[in-house]
Amino acid sequence: MSTIGENARLLSNDVQAKWLIEDFPFRIQLASVLPFLPVAGDALRYTTTPVLQPGVTIGFEEGILEDTKMPNDQKRAFAFAEIATQFRVSYKAQDVFSSNVNDQVSVQMALAIRELLYKFWTLFESGDSANPGEFDGLQKLVDPSRVLDLGFKPLTLEVLEQGKELVRTNDGRGTVVFTNSIGKRAIHAAHWTRGLTPQYTDMIFPCPRNENQVERVLTVDGAPVYVNDLNQNLSGSPDNPAGESVHENPGELGNSDVGTNIWFFTLGENNLHGMTPAALDRDLFVTRSTMLPDGSTLVYHVTMPVSIALGSASSLAVIKNVAIPSSRIPLINFENHGA
């Protein structure tokens, strides 16, 4: 005989939440601020000059020396790559299983777009090695004179400041810091080992309640730090149960040849920015659908024709091969801020 509780359960109704939710999402924090500029062609070319020489003072009846500026490099062109994915939805699934909660195509489309963004932010640093010249990542764009290689040694505040000072465009203002969670921890450790509290600032972000809220964000000399989980460590992650876990503190593993990078750059036109074909009118994604021959299923192809470009070489700098001290016990009491 059924109990009262079992009868009550049989008469109840499960309510399904909207969308198909990721159990293991990656943080791509810079995605909210990276500007994309439309390009009316298959590539964008920047023409730059070498170091400008200051003008000279002259006396009476003294000639003025010619100093006509010449292009520094006429081959700095940035071409598009195309990132793609696909999914299928049968007509019956769309007709029978779509509801006021979930539309089959909309759910799959949202996740397809997220997958394209994940690939973009993977290429953002490493570039597209499969199709050379189509998507040059930060590793190829950065000028060698603006690379500080720590050789897998712990980060110091002096090197951190030196890296930020290598970005000179916009008079050094408006710089952002880009790294992964290891780089963020290294910045924290550089302060804690000196008995200092890391710097934070208030920034406004959208939250799941469709509102904006103020959060505390780590900064380096006023430059906000943006975390990208897709920077390096791609062979596995503690957040990816399907892959082999990569320890986020290489010092504890005794491996002196594992480190991370901390990037500094200025965003915007003539600096570092994304680019998209002008025909898309600032949209990033293209959707096409085809029908299987038997007419039962629609196949959706979602693509992202995109790349990044760098104007002035002084817009981008990096501290490479940064390690975290194996012992990072803070020397002072501190309060955790931000995420």
Secondary structure by P-SEA (a helix, b strand, c coil): cccaaaaaaaabbbbbbccccccbbbbccccccbbbbbbcccbbbbbbbcccccbbbbcccbbbbbbccccccccbbbbbbbbbcccccccccccccccccccaaaaaaaaaaaaaaaaaaaacccccccccccccccccccccccccccccccccaaaaaaaaaccccccccbbbbbbcaaaaaaaaaaaaaacbbbbbbbbbbbccccbbbbbbbbbcccbbbbbbccccccccccccccccccccccccccccccbbbbbbbcccccccccccccccccccbbbbbbbcccccbbbbbbbbbccccccccccbbbbccccccccccccbbbbbccc
